[in-house]
Amino acid sequence: MNNTMPGTLNLLLLPLLWVFTCLSACDSSQQAIGEDVAKVEFAQHENQKVFGNYTIHVNTLTTDQLPSEVARKYKIARSKSKAMLNVVITKNIDGADKPVTGTVITVARNLASQIKDMEMREIIEQDAIYYIGVISVDNEENIIFDIEATPVNKSEPFLMTYRQQFFTE
């Protein structure tokens, strides 16, 4: 009887092996197609990366957590099933981090490599500059954000990968 167990286990693991193989192939093809610049990955619970004089700050939340006046001001639907990515670019000037403008392009995908439409938009307030984008998410869904941030007057982008799991229930 125990002889059937490894065979059954192998049959159960085959789809997982196929998924991992496909994901590895997708990652390696993206590297082959992508820039010569290395992509930096955020560690779990890490929200900023330093690139010389620049720091890229990243955070996510479900939009139901936004205060209603903020959501209304920026026309963001408040919902547990909507996730917002917030990216801030700062530059160290005379020992202090100051927000700077730039270009932020993001591709959001789930673990099945399904791309989620995400358009980033710039928000400029008194002393802050934000780049935000909103996508739909399912409960316990893991989203991988491939972020390309290029500060104004820089020719090469900073490439990062940020991963977050969302809980909507």
N, C-alpha and C positions, 0 to 999 in steps of 0.2 A: 504494500500500500504506500509506503513512503517513497517508492520509486516514481509514483505519479505526481507527488507534491512538487519536486523540482521542475518537472515539465510544465505543470500548471502555473507555477510561479514564473517560469520563463515566458509563458504565453501572456501573462499579465504584465510583465515588464517590457515586452516588445514594443507596445505603443509608447511607453515612456522613453525607451531608447531612441525610437524614431523621432520623438519631439526634441530630445536633447541634440540629436544629430542635426536636425533641421535648424535649431537655434544656433548651433555652432557654425553651421554653414552660412547662415544669415549674418552672423557676427563677422566671420572671416571675409565674406563678400563685401560687407560694408567697409571693412578696413581696406580692402583692395581698391574700392571705388573712392573712398574718402580722401581727405587731405593728408599731407605728410605730417601734420601736427598731431601729437598724441592726445587722446581723449582721456580726461581725468575722471575717475569714478568717486562719488561721494561715499564715505563709509556710513553705516547705519547711525542715525541720530546726528549726523554731521550736516551743517547747513551753510558752510562757506568754504571757499577755496581761494588761496592767494596765488596770484600770478604776477610776480615782480611787485610793481607799485599798485597793482589793481587787486581788488577782492570782489568775487562774485558771491552774493548772498542769495540763497534759494530757500523757499519754504512752500508748503502746500497745506490746504485745508478744504474741508467741504464748505460750500458757500452758505449753508445754514448757520455757520458760526460767525458770519459777518454781521456787524450791527446793521439794522435795517436802514438807517440813514446813509451809511456807506454804500450798501447794495443799491439803494435808490439813486444816489448821486452818480454812480458809475454804471447804472443799468445792468446790474448783475442779478440774475434770478437766485433767490435763496432756496437751497434745496440740499438734502442729505445726499442726493444722487448726482450732484454737480461738484466737481473738484476744481479748485483754482490754484494755479501755479503762479508764484510771485518771484520775480528775479530783480535784483538790485545790483548795479555796477557802481563800485566806489573806487576812488583813486586816492592814494596817500599823498597828501600835499602838506608839506611842513609839519609832518607828524600827526595829521588828522585825516581821517577818511571822509572824503567829500563825494556825494553822489554825482555821477557824470552820465551824460546821454550816450547812446550807442544804438546798436542794432541787436535784437535778440530774436533768434529763430529757434523754434522748438518743434520736435517731432515726439508725439506721445504714442506709446504702444503698450499693449498688454503682454502677458507672458506667452500668448499664442501668436505674437508678432502682428496682431491686428492694429493697424494705424488708427488713431483717433484724431479727428479734425481739431486742430488747436491753432487759433490765430492769436498772436501776442499783440498787445497794444500798449502804447506808452502813456503813462499817467504822470504828469508833472504837478507837484504841489509846492508849497512854499520852500521847504528845505529838503525835498525828497523827489526822487525820480524812480518810478516803478515800471516794470514790464509784466503785465498779467495776461493770463489766458485761462479759459474755462473749458472743461470737457465733462461729458457724462461718465459716470462710473457705476459699477455694480458693487454689491456688498462683498467684502473681502478681496476685491480685485487689486492686483498689483499692477502699477503703471510705471513704465520706464520712460523717463523724459530725457531725450537726447537734446542737449542745449548748446547752442552756438551763440556766444556773446562777444560782440566786437565793440569795444569802447570807441567813441568818436576820436578821430585822428590816429587810429590804429588800423593797420592793413590786415593783420592776421587775427582770426577769431580765437577765443578760448573755447575749447570743446570739453564738455562735461556730460556725465551721465548721472542722473539722480533717480532713485527708485523709492516709491512710496506705496504702501498698502492702505486702502480706504475701507472704512466700515460705515455702512449706510443704514444699518438696522439698529 
